[in-house]
């Protein structure tokens, strides 16, 4: 890996391959894999990740919004793309770009059929989402008959898959709840398949569902966080490799006398002679203010340097009193150690939040060797 000369997010495609293969090793050979590449592939680089996974013959992609699917098509992605949370205003674009909508209530299902008919579509692939306990998006289990009658009244659409989403597959203390969701989904999918007369793809498991509930793998699994190297437990984190390493450099070193303060609002007040380093990364880059005031730390030459005072928009100041380092030295915010999950933990949040927060201002550097 090259030494950083500025703030950079390195994306290691070999780590991605490792994670993809690890997750696949948990599945039967005929279980399909959908890679979730929403939110810039969890803050990495959706185009590069999708191209790489397309070459590895991943079966499906998912994004949250239609604009994200359009960007993937613009990048040359030909693999089917499921749009998890499409908005009706963009349905025409969705059809033009061969994106496949998740439809989760009668209103949006009918809105889609209207646009698809106007666009003279036949058997357009759609995905029906059922709510089994997350209470976020999805038809109710009692809506099976309604969906089937709407879907069979027209030839414009064809139900390519039915799916649901687990609420806490990572929490083994809530096994009963997850098992109940799995059962509910099986009940729904049995009824649906019988009523509609053909078999859509069934899918339910996210990354932790893959790792913890083999009985939920069904026809396809949807993995996001696992592909990026996090398994929602220390145990599983060991089997995966973080694909992203956030690095920066020391811009300037200051000596702070006892009684002096550092940063905005003079939030840090020195009780002794201290040395600080200023790093060009701030809350506009995704390091939120909650990491300030000695919550978060970065790593300099293997040692922990705590963030002191408030996080600025473009900078943080860290305590390097006991660290041997120089202006221009590389610093690590997260990567292999600490990983993003451990870094996030210092501010009471989770890997998902910190990795997707790294703003587009930070340069992405793709590493493929
Ligand atoms: C984001 C998302 C996923 C991916 O979940 P991970 O825990 O990151 O694997 C899967 N399914 C749906 C519906 C999602 O919104």
Boltz pocket constraint, residues with backbone or C-beta under 6 A from the ligand:
constraints:
  - pocket:
      binder: B
      contacts: [[A, 36], [A, 38], [A, 84], [A, 164], [A, 165], [A, 205], [A, 206], [A, 207], [A, 208], [A, 222], [A, 223], [A, 224], [A, 225], [A, 226]]
      max_distance: 6.0
